[in-house]
Amino acid sequence: MPTATDFKDYYATLGVPKTATPEEIKRAYRKIARKCHPDLNPGDKTAEAKFKDLNEANQVLSDPEKREKYDKFGQHWDRPGYGEVPPPTGSNVGTEDFSQYGDFDSFINDLLGRGRRTSTNRTTGGGFDDFGGGYRSQAPAPDTEAAIALTFSQAFHGVQQRLQLDDDTINVRIPAGAKPGSRIRLKGRGRSSPFSQQRGDLYLTIEVLPHTFFRFEGDNLVCDMPIRPDEAVLGAQIQVPTPDGSVTMKVPKGVKSGQSLKLRGKGWTLPKGGRGDLFAKLQIVTPQELNSIEQECYEKIQTNTTFNPRAHLEEITL
């Protein structure tokens, strides 16, 4: 039986208050997971243990139903049947009138609020043991939800990962092109039913740790690409990083800051093969320091230009 020393404060693990919103929990998990991910701390057993506890906390607090049980029952939250109404005890035991029931199945169904069924057509629920005559349960095994955090490289190329579910070690292959929020089903690898001992399915939700350059916007892979003012005005050929190396991209004349240029087939790996597109969002960056030639050229442009980007604002009034 769990004791007070077994209790894990999942809120403390994630560094969030008990009033944290789902979005705050998600942000906290990603921030810490990035620092203690085993692939970024090879051989560090402390980081590995912390990452395991972090995933456990995120799995519970990101699931509304599990979080409600955890908040209510503490270290007992995941004990089967904990918090349910206990069976009757005392002098009233055994006083039930069975004469209204055709068989024990009918009594159990009525007791649990299930629809009655005849003993000759048992497809779900419980039944009589063929040997001992006792009642056995054939309740379906519960499915298990878990989260797994991947780096951008692991999600892009695919990876073989080892997971620890209770006392069971599970090897799972994550296919190339996994995206944040995608789910993988492992048939028969979930937790066992306490009644039938059969195992349910394990559903893994993919978390992709933040990258310093690439990000997802919907189904697209996006990056911010800085360019100089002269490149924006005159056009240029620039080098753009992609998930599998740099490529040359043509910047046309007269582009605007915030404008996106598409690099076809240079984006994320697609589940059915091939590649999506990469969108480079242009950011015009002005120099903070100028040499003498640059200073002279910019002054000449300022003196001789006829371009006024604010001309359309001259007629604006309240």
Secondary structure, DSSP 4 states (H G I P E B T S, - for coil): ---GGG---HHHHHT--TT--HHHHHHHHHHHHHHH-GGGSTT-HHHHHHHHHHHHHHHHHTSHHHHHHHHHHGGGTTSTTTTSPPPP-STTTT---GGG-SSHHHHHHHHTTPPP--TT---SSEEE-TTT--EEE-PPPPPEEEEEEE-HHHHHH-EEEEEEETTEEEEEEEPTT--TT-EEEETT-SPBPTTT--B--EEEEEEE---SSEEEETTEEEEEEEE-HHHHHH-EEEEEEETTEEEEEEE-TT--TT-EEEETT-SPBPTTSSB--EEEEEEE---SS--HHHHHHHHHHHHH----TTGGGTT---
